[in-house]
Amino acid sequence: MELIYENSFVTDSDIKKLSKRIQDIHNMINDRTGEGSDFLGWVNLEYDKDEIERIKTCANKIRRDSDYLVVIGIGGSYLGARAVIEALSHSFRQKNVLFAGNNMSPDYLNDLLEFIGDSDFSINVISKSGTTTEPAIAFSIFKQKLIEKYGAEEARNRIYVTTDREKGLLKKEAIEENYESFTVPDNIGGRYSVLTPVGLLPIAVAGINIDSLMLGALQAMQKYENLPDNEAYTYAIIRNTLLKKGKNIELMVNYEPKLHYFTEWWKQLFGESEGKDGKGIFPAGVDNTADLHSMGQYIQDGQKILFETVIDIENPYRDYKVPAQKSVELDFLTGKSLNEVNHMAMEGTIKAHVDGEVPNILIKIEKLDEFNLGWLIYFFEKACAVSGYLLGVNPFNQPGVEAYKSEMFKLLGK
Ligand code: PA5
């Protein structure tokens, strides 16, 4: 992975100004002395061989006995798995992992039940707290469907629970019913949990190589554990500097539709970690080139409050040559590789946006595979923690999400 930025919008002196603060944050993370440091478990990522083997064994069993795995979870208990599965799967082939419990739409639920129909399925209910409303509702529905279809005993064999080590309703039920269970480590919050069983079980069921994903993340961990030449820290400094210069919104930009949910995962990571105490960059995203024909107008020409972080995948798995064009106006495209055209669109857009006072940061990866995704996940997690501390907030809590819940519970008569 390579991080490229123009030093016209963030200068060496901007970076120097924050170097003492970065040194302090680096120590704070390593010594576990900052706010929320009980949730720094993801920093020292571990490859737990036994647990990975158990995940693979369960994934193989699910693949053998089910057409679909319904993954029930929301927020950090949902987006990481979806991001990786969408990024590494065929764009059009039906995936064997389906998602529920991330909304409360009756139409979504009915469509999903109808789609599953008579197919064999298992469920993986994921909730660290074990009490979140959306997954709790979906779990009760899908559990009932399993019991109706297979009977109580076999239903039990098709329920996989990922939750807290000891607390919560879900843990209690998992013990009582003897469900196969995985633990969300105490010291890892939802949005930092994709590289734990929260993400790894569904990802493995989708047929994705979780060893390579972990390897990428582990190598990123080594790369970003030291202070000098730390691109995760540089990214955090750039964001912080741009915010101070009035750039309040960051757009994650891709030129590969498979990255749509990676952006959703990233939005949660940064939005929930930084948006508090009246502070924070608003994280948003665009899928190019589609969004250049909609949001492109605003980005180029609207309020100068945006900056962009572009993910550039250098090599596609398969390229395609543009056929000979009959019209003279389109002849310049004849014989060009689609990857080249896509890249020229990216480079042209970056140039135009930078000229239009929208700073661009470029993150280059060689190809979209498990290794590079694992690397990116760790990179963004580390950068997010540093960025949150630079901003002066606790990057690991989410007090703001309670407000809607208490209003909703009042209305529901809880
Ligand atoms: O990052 C977080 O902590 C949250 O987004 C949670 O993941 C989300 O609210 C779901 O919580 P739980 O796993 O307890 O159901």
Boltz pocket constraint, residues with backbone or C-beta under 6 A from the ligand:
constraints:
  - pocket:
      binder: B
      contacts: [[A, 74], [A, 75], [A, 76], [A, 77], [A, 126], [A, 127], [A, 128], [A, 129], [A, 130], [A, 131], [A, 132], [A, 135], [A, 189], [A, 190], [A, 191], [A, 192], [A, 272], [A, 398]]
      max_distance: 6.0
